[in-house]
Amino acid sequence: MIIGLALLSFVNNALAQQAQSQEMTTTTTDQGTTTFPPEELDSLVAPIALYPDELLAQTLAASTYPLEIVQLQQWMNNNTNLKDKALADAAAKQPWDPSVQGLVMYPDVVQRMAGNIQWTTDLGNAFLAQQSDVMAAVQRMRGKAESKGTLKTSAQQTVQTTAAPSGQQVITIQPAQPDVVYVPSYDPQVVYGAPPPAYPY
């Protein structure tokens, strides 16, 4: 629960910060690592941009540990007898990052990440090197879905649009019930229109 609150605080801060500094997009880094242009970032985040904020933050953090994601999936396949709290408690004893441990409660998310490890690796690298750009991409994709009518408040989630100090709009997604996190399953081309086809979904 503490991890979840910390991640929620993180993503809310990141969403606000990206709105304030969207014009400061990164094109190079000190180490000369590869950076992703906005179109590729849009494609990278498209499959997860409509996740609730807390789960989105956890997924982004976990993507920086692709090997542990694969280990988590294998571990889950070998521990199908564990459920709910027992599953979470057992995962918490594994030597993985807390963001990875927490994904044990979201098998569909783990399957998506482990099933396309190149996408997960690229997402993690982008998040490490271009955090504000990644959060800006999330906002762009959420804006596309909202304008298309495919992102709105429902029985499962609450969608809010607020103005950042810079005047830009920030779209947040929260569970309708605080103790129930809804994991949306969607086709990016349906909810956004046609996102850049740089990555397979």
N, C-alpha and C positions, 0 to 999 in steps of 0.2 A: 504494500500500500504506500509506504514511504517512497519507494522507487517510482511508483506511478505518479505520485504528487510532484516529485522532483522533475520527472520528465514532462509533466503537464506544464509546470512552471517554465521549464526550458523551452518548450515549443511556443508557448505564448510570448515569451521574451523574444524568441527568434523571429516569430511572425511580425512582431512590432518593429524589431530592429531592421528586418529586411525592407519593410515599408519605408523606413527612414533613409535607408542607404541603397535603394534599388539602382540609383544612377551610378554607383561605384562598383560596376561589374568587374570581375577579375579576368584578365586576359593572360597574365603570366604570374608565376609564383617564384619565391626566392630560390627554390631548388630546381626551377625550370621544369616542373612536372606538367603533364598534359592537363589542359583545362578544357572544359566542355562548353561549346557555344550554347546560347539560350534554347535553340531548337532541340538540341540533343538532351538538354536538361529537362525540357518539357516532356520529351518522350520517356526519359528515365523515370520521372516521378509520376507519369500518367497512371500506372496501375495502382498507386497507393495514395495519390493526392486527395482522394475522397474518404480516406480513413479518418476516424475521429482523431482529434489532435493528439491525445495521449498515445494512442496506438501508432500514429504516424511518427511521433518522436521516437518511440521505442523501436520501430522498424528501421528508421534512419540510423539510429545508433547501432543497432544490431548488424546492419549491413556492412559496418566497418570491420566485422569479424566473420568473413565468409566461411572460413574453415570451421569455425565453431558452429555455424548454422548447419553445415553438413553433418557435423558430429551430433548436433541436437536431433536432427531428423533420424539418423541411425539409432540413436539412443531411444527415441520415442518408438521406433519400429520394434525395438527389443523389449519395450516395457509397456506393452499394450494393456497389461493387467492393472496398471495404475490409473486412477481417475481423480479428477478434481484436486482437492487439497493434498492428497497423498502424492499425486503427480507433481504438483508444484513444489512440495517439500523435497521430493527426491531430486528434482531438477536443480533446486537451490544448493544442493550439496555437490554439484558437478563443478569442475574448475573453469567455468565459462564466465564471460562478462554478464553482469546482472541484466543487461538489455536482452541478451540471448536467452538466459534462464527464463525470463518472464514470458518469452514467446511460446513457451510450452503450452500455455492455455489457448493458443491460437494456431491449431494444426494447419489450417488452410493457408495462413500466412507463411508458416515454416515450409510448407510444400511448395508454395510459389517461389520462395527465396532459394531453397535448396534445388528446386527443379530447373532453375535458370541461373546457375551460379555466376555466369559471366555478367549478366545484368546486375545481380546482387553486388558483385565486386566493383563494377563501374559506378553503381549508385553509392557505395561506401566511399570509393575514392573521390567522387564528386563532392560528397558531403564533407569529407575531411578537408579538401582543398578549397571548396567554394560554398561554404555553408550558407551565406546570405543569398547567393545566386540560386541555390537549391530551394530555399524557402520562397524566393521570388517566383520560381517556376511552379511551386505548389500553388501559390496564389493565382498565377495566370491560369492554371488548369482548373482550379476551383471557379474562377471567374467565368471561364468558358462553359463549364457545366451549369453554373447558375443561370447564365444568360440563355442557355439552351433549354432550361427548365428541368434538368435532370438532377440538380442538387437543390434540395429544399428541406425544410423542417418536416419531420414525419413522426410516426409513433416510435421509431427507433432512435432518432437523432434530432438535435436542435442546431439549426444553421443560423449564424448571426453575422451580420456585416457591420463593422465599426470603422470609424475614421481614425487613422493614425495621426500623430502630431503633424506629419508632413502633408496631411490632407488625403493621402492615398487610402483606399479601402482595404481592410483586412477581413477575410472570411474565416470564421472559426467554426468547427464542427465538434459538438459535445454529445455524449450519449443522453438520450431523453431520460433514462434512469441511471443515476450515478454508478450503481453497482452492476450494471449490465452494459458491456461494450459490444456494440453491433459492428460486425466486420462486413462491409459491403462487398458484394461480388458483382463485377460489372465488366462490360466490354468497353475499353477506352474509346473505340471508334464510335460507339453508340452514344456514350454520355458526353463526349467532347466535340463530336464531329470527327474529323480525320486528323489525329495528332501526327507529328512527324514520324514516319515509319522507320526510325533508326534502330529500334529494338523490338524483338519479337515478344509477344505477350503469351 
